[in-house]
Amino acid sequence: MQTTDATGWETAVLDGGPADGVRMRVVDRPRVIQVTYPCEVEAATAGLHAEAVYVYRRDHRVTSQPLRYGYDVASP
């Protein structure tokens, strides 16, 4: 069963958390995908920004496309 296309890209889907259902293409089956979301900063400080970080870990039981990445509630 072929799992990659000619360029090496594979389809992956995120399960759970704030990015539930997001589909993307990945190369080399990364173990972790980090999703960031911008946060508003109350004090307008030049160059300052904040982002919420969400971590998704690859489900190694899934060996064909789409690869599955589950939300890690304990990270970071």
C-alpha positions in Angstrom: 0.0 0.0 0.0 1.5 3.4 -1.0 1.4 6.0 1.7 3.2 8.9 0.0 2.8 10.7 -3.3 5.6 11.3 -5.7 6.9 14.3 -3.7 6.9 12.5 -0.3 4.0 14.4 1.1 1.3 12.6 3.1 -2.1 13.8 4.3 -2.7 14.1 8.0 -5.6 15.1 10.2 -5.7 16.6 13.7 -8.0 15.1 16.3 -9.4 17.0 19.3 -8.4 20.3 20.7 -8.8 23.7 19.1 -7.6 22.5 15.6 -9.9 19.4 15.5 -10.5 18.2 12.0 -7.8 20.3 10.4 -6.2 18.5 7.4 -2.7 19.2 6.3 0.2 17.6 4.3 3.3 16.5 6.1 6.7 15.1 5.1 8.7 12.4 7.0 5.8 11.7 9.5 6.8 14.1 12.2 6.2 12.8 15.8 4.7 16.1 16.9 2.9 19.0 15.3 2.7 22.4 17.1 -0.3 24.7 16.4 -0.2 28.3 17.5 -3.0 30.8 17.9 -2.4 34.5 18.3 -3.5 36.1 21.6 -4.4 39.7 22.2 -2.0 41.7 24.3 -3.7 44.4 26.4 -0.7 46.8 26.6 0.3 48.0 23.1 4.0 47.3 23.3 6.0 47.6 20.1 7.0 44.2 18.8 5.3 42.2 21.6 3.0 39.4 20.7 1.7 36.3 22.5 0.6 32.9 21.1 -1.2 30.0 22.6 0.6 26.7 21.8 -1.2 23.4 21.2 0.6 20.1 20.7 -0.6 17.2 18.6 1.2 13.8 18.7 1.2 11.2 15.9 -0.9 8.1 16.5 1.6 5.4 15.6 -1.2 2.8 15.1 -2.3 4.6 12.0 0.0 3.6 9.1 -2.0 4.8 6.1 -3.3 8.1 5.0 -4.7 10.2 6.5 -2.2 10.0 9.3 -3.8 10.9 12.7 -2.4 13.4 15.2 -4.2 13.5 18.6 -4.4 16.6 20.8 -2.1 16.4 23.9 -3.9 18.0 26.7 -0.8 17.8 29.0 1.5 19.8 26.6 3.3 22.0 26.8 
